[in-house]
Amino acid sequence: MTYSTQPPLVPRADHALDGTPIHVGDIVHLYPADGSVIKARVIYNAPFNGATTYTTDLVTRRAENGRTQKLRFRFRHEHVHGIEPVRRAAQSPACQAQA
């Protein structure tokens, strides 16, 4: 089994998400320092050292040697560049049915 570490993540501008909450199940956009954008589903969140730390589902990436890496990214809110909320999408059909 090969252990590898995630690349450093690029933080976003403070005002970019305006405090949008992140929930388990949401898709987040992360920018690793090595280039390619990562879109991954949040599977876990927990308070750690005074801030919430999030964990993504496995992400498959191509390594420098050409092999495939499977990584789980751990990050904080300041590393998220975009959020695709799942809860809003799940609630809209129910709201439409009531109307």
C-alpha positions in Angstrom: 0.0 0.0 0.0 1.4 3.4 -1.0 0.8 6.3 1.3 0.8 9.8 -0.2 0.1 13.2 1.1 -2.3 15.7 -0.5 -0.8 18.7 -2.3 -1.1 22.0 -0.5 -4.4 23.8 -1.2 -4.7 27.4 -2.4 -6.8 29.5 -0.1 -9.5 31.7 -1.7 -10.3 35.4 -1.1 -12.2 35.9 2.2 -15.3 37.5 0.6 -15.7 34.9 -2.2 -18.3 32.6 -0.5 -19.7 35.1 2.0 -19.9 32.5 4.8 -21.9 29.9 2.8 -22.2 26.8 5.0 -20.7 23.4 3.9 -22.7 20.3 4.7 -21.9 16.6 4.4 -22.9 15.6 0.8 -22.1 18.9 -0.8 -19.7 19.1 -3.7 -16.8 21.4 -3.1 -14.3 22.9 -5.5 -10.7 22.9 -4.3 -7.5 24.2 -6.0 -4.4 22.3 -5.3 -1.1 24.2 -5.7 -0.1 21.8 -8.5 -2.8 23.0 -10.8 -5.9 21.0 -11.6 -9.3 21.8 -10.0 -10.7 19.1 -7.7 -14.5 18.7 -7.3 -15.3 16.3 -4.5 -18.1 15.3 -2.2 -17.8 16.1 1.5 -18.2 13.0 3.6 -17.2 14.2 7.1 -16.8 17.3 9.1 -15.5 17.8 12.6 -14.2 20.6 14.9 -10.5 20.5 15.1 -8.2 23.1 16.7 -10.9 25.7 16.9 -12.1 25.4 13.3 -14.2 22.9 11.3 -12.2 20.5 9.2 -13.8 18.7 6.3 -12.9 15.5 4.5 -13.8 14.6 0.9 -14.6 11.2 -0.6 -11.8 9.5 -2.6 -10.5 11.6 -5.5 -8.6 9.9 -8.3 -5.6 11.9 -9.7 -2.7 11.2 -12.0 0.6 11.2 -10.2 3.9 12.6 -11.6 5.1 9.0 -12.4 1.9 8.3 -14.4 0.3 6.1 -11.8 -3.2 6.7 -10.4 -3.5 8.1 -6.9 -6.6 8.0 -4.7 -6.6 10.7 -2.1 -9.0 12.0 0.5 -8.6 15.8 0.9 -8.8 17.3 4.3 -9.4 21.1 4.3 -11.0 24.1 6.0 -13.6 26.5 4.8 -10.9 29.0 3.5 -9.7 26.4 0.9 -13.1 26.1 -0.8 -13.5 28.0 -4.0 -17.0 26.9 -4.8 -19.9 24.9 -3.3 -22.6 22.9 -5.0 -25.1 22.4 -2.2 -27.0 19.1 -2.3 -29.7 20.1 0.3 -31.1 22.9 -1.9 -31.5 20.5 -4.8 -33.1 17.8 -2.6 -35.6 20.3 -1.1 -36.8 21.9 -4.4 -38.9 19.0 -5.7 -40.7 18.7 -2.3 -41.4 22.5 -2.3 -42.7 22.3 -5.9 -45.1 19.4 -4.9 -46.6 21.6 -2.1 -47.3 24.5 -4.5 
